[in-house]
Amino acid sequence: MGVTTVRLQADVEQQLEAIADKLQRSKGWVINQALSEYIDKQHLEQQRWQQTLDAMESVAQGKVVDASEVHRWLSSWGTDHELDAPGK
């Protein structure tokens, strides 16, 4: 396990201590939890951004499905004649 030193603003330090006390955990534990959640969130945002870029590239290549096909497909859901997803 590594050690990192961080300078905290006084109000952040006070809030951190209050949270740690309330949870009966160390400040280090609270910081680890917070950073883990932040890193997970950043990873998810990067994945979503890549998906957006991929989708934009698909559109630029003309790989699109007409909205009327999508609506027809959605309208078929739950019927005896459910359609396959458009674009397949």
C-alpha positions as CSV (number, residue, x, y, z in Angstrom):
1,M,0.0,0.0,0.0
2,G,1.4,3.4,-1.0
3,V,1.5,6.6,1.1
4,T,0.5,9.9,-0.4
5,T,0.5,13.3,1.4
6,V,-2.3,15.7,0.7
7,R,-2.8,19.2,1.9
8,L,-6.4,19.9,2.7
9,Q,-8.2,23.1,3.2
10,A,-9.2,23.7,6.8
11,D,-13.0,23.3,6.1
12,V,-12.4,20.1,4.1
13,E,-10.3,18.7,7.0
14,Q,-13.0,19.5,9.5
15,Q,-15.7,17.8,7.4
16,L,-13.5,14.8,6.8
17,E,-12.9,14.4,10.5
18,A,-16.7,14.7,11.2
19,I,-17.4,12.0,8.6
20,A,-14.7,9.7,10.0
21,D,-16.0,10.2,13.5
22,K,-19.6,9.6,12.5
23,L,-18.6,6.4,10.6
24,Q,-16.2,5.4,13.3
25,R,-13.5,5.0,10.6
26,S,-10.1,6.5,10.1
27,K,-9.7,9.6,7.8
28,G,-7.6,7.4,5.6
29,W,-10.4,4.9,5.2
30,V,-12.8,7.7,4.2
31,I,-10.3,9.2,1.8
32,N,-9.7,5.8,0.2
33,Q,-13.5,5.2,-0.2
34,A,-14.0,8.7,-1.7
35,L,-11.1,8.3,-4.1
36,S,-12.2,4.8,-5.2
37,E,-15.7,6.1,-6.0
38,Y,-14.2,9.1,-7.9
39,I,-11.9,6.9,-9.9
40,D,-14.7,4.5,-10.8
41,K,-16.8,7.5,-11.9
42,Q,-14.0,8.9,-14.0
43,H,-13.5,5.5,-15.6
44,L,-17.3,5.3,-16.4
45,E,-17.2,8.8,-17.9
46,Q,-14.3,7.9,-20.1
47,Q,-16.1,4.8,-21.3
48,R,-19.2,6.9,-22.1
49,W,-17.1,9.5,-23.9
50,Q,-15.6,6.7,-26.0
51,Q,-19.0,5.3,-26.8
52,T,-20.1,8.8,-27.9
53,L,-17.1,9.2,-30.2
54,D,-17.7,5.7,-31.6
55,A,-21.4,6.6,-32.2
56,M,-20.4,9.8,-33.9
57,E,-18.0,7.9,-36.2
58,S,-20.8,5.5,-37.1
59,V,-23.0,8.4,-38.1
60,A,-20.2,9.9,-40.1
61,Q,-19.9,6.6,-41.9
62,G,-23.6,6.6,-42.6
63,K,-24.4,3.8,-40.3
64,V,-27.8,5.0,-39.1
65,V,-31.2,3.6,-38.7
66,D,-34.3,5.6,-39.8
67,A,-36.4,6.7,-36.9
68,S,-39.6,5.3,-38.5
69,E,-37.9,1.8,-38.5
70,V,-37.1,2.2,-34.8
71,H,-40.7,3.3,-34.0
72,R,-42.1,0.4,-36.0
73,W,-39.9,-2.0,-34.1
74,L,-40.8,-0.5,-30.7
75,S,-44.5,-0.6,-31.5
76,S,-44.2,-4.3,-32.2
77,W,-42.9,-5.1,-28.7
78,G,-45.2,-7.3,-26.7
79,T,-47.2,-8.3,-29.8
80,D,-47.5,-11.7,-31.5
81,H,-45.4,-10.3,-34.4
82,E,-42.5,-8.7,-32.6
83,L,-39.9,-7.5,-35.1
84,D,-36.2,-7.9,-34.9
85,A,-34.2,-4.8,-34.0
86,P,-33.6,-2.6,-37.1
87,G,-30.1,-2.6,-38.5
88,K,-29.6,-6.3,-37.9
